[in-house]
Amino acid sequence: MRGIGLASVLRRYRVSALVGACLTALAACAPELEGYRDLSAPIGQTARYTPEAMAGEWVVQAAFAEIAPERMVYDATTRRIAFSGQSFPVGAEGLVVMWLDADLRSAVLGTVDGSAGFVLDRGEVMPADRFAAAVDVLEFYGWDTSQLERVQ
């Protein structure tokens, strides 16, 4: 029977140490989520956003929130969106409109700090292709879509 040589043991030890160091380094690089969003990711408002484009009633399709409303109403005059008896500013100081589809039927809104986000549609049922596009937008802006809850 042949014994294990010292060089072989040292090689295995170095490989194990190297793998351990790499895993530790990767864990340190993992983004820390604040709320539902990686705050190191960029976030921006779509160029399609105008108060007129958002005006009216929206059906909440999915949300990052403890309690998601079923509907929201955007007031173009005040630039605020209302739900559950409260209203919130839309724009740089409040909810950011990250995406509006080309026909202004679907929207993605969220807070910069990642505390809340919503996928909205004008209709009761959002088509699968637009919902998939909304999820892609959320992922691009650092949202953890595994926590996105379907409402409709």
GINOR-V819635 format. One record per pair of residues at least 6 apart in sequence whose ideal C-beta (glycine too) atoms are under 6 Angstrom apart, sorted by the first residue. I is the first residue (numbers start at 1). J is the second residue. D is the distance in Angstrom with one decimal. If there is no record, write none. Layout:
I/J/D  I/J/D
This chain:
31/38/3.8  31/40/5.6  33/144/5.7  34/114/5.1  35/114/3.5  35/115/4.3  36/64/4.0  36/114/5.0  36/143/5.7  36/144/5.5  36/147/5.3  37/114/2.8  37/142/5.0  37/143/5.0  38/142/3.6  41/141/5.7  41/142/2.6  43/112/5.7  43/141/4.9  45/96/5.1  45/97/5.5  46/97/5.7  46/99/5.3  46/100/5.4  48/100/4.2  49/97/4.1  51/76/3.8  51/79/5.5  52/76/5.6  53/104/5.0  54/74/4.3  55/74/5.7  55/76/4.0  57/73/5.2  58/72/4.7  58/120/4.0  59/71/5.8  59/121/5.4  59/124/5.8  60/68/5.6  60/69/5.7  60/70/5.9  60/118/5.7  60/151/4.9  61/119/4.6  61/121/5.2  61/126/4.5  61/152/5.0  62/119/4.2  62/148/5.1  62/150/4.9  62/151/5.8  63/118/5.0  63/149/5.8  63/151/5.9  64/116/5.9  64/117/4.1  64/148/6.0  65/116/4.8  68/151/4.9  69/83/3.9  69/84/5.0  72/81/5.1  72/83/4.4  73/82/5.0  74/81/4.7  79/90/5.5  79/91/6.0  80/87/4.2  80/89/5.6  81/88/5.7  81/90/5.4  88/94/5.2  88/95/5.8  95/109/4.5  97/109/5.6  98/108/4.7  98/137/5.6  98/141/5.8  99/108/4.2  99/137/4.3  100/107/5.1  101/130/5.8  105/122/4.9  106/121/4.8  106/130/4.6  107/120/4.5  108/119/5.6  108/134/4.9  108/137/5.1  109/118/5.0  110/117/3.2  117/143/6.0  119/134/4.6  135/145/5.4  138/145/5.4  139/145/5.6
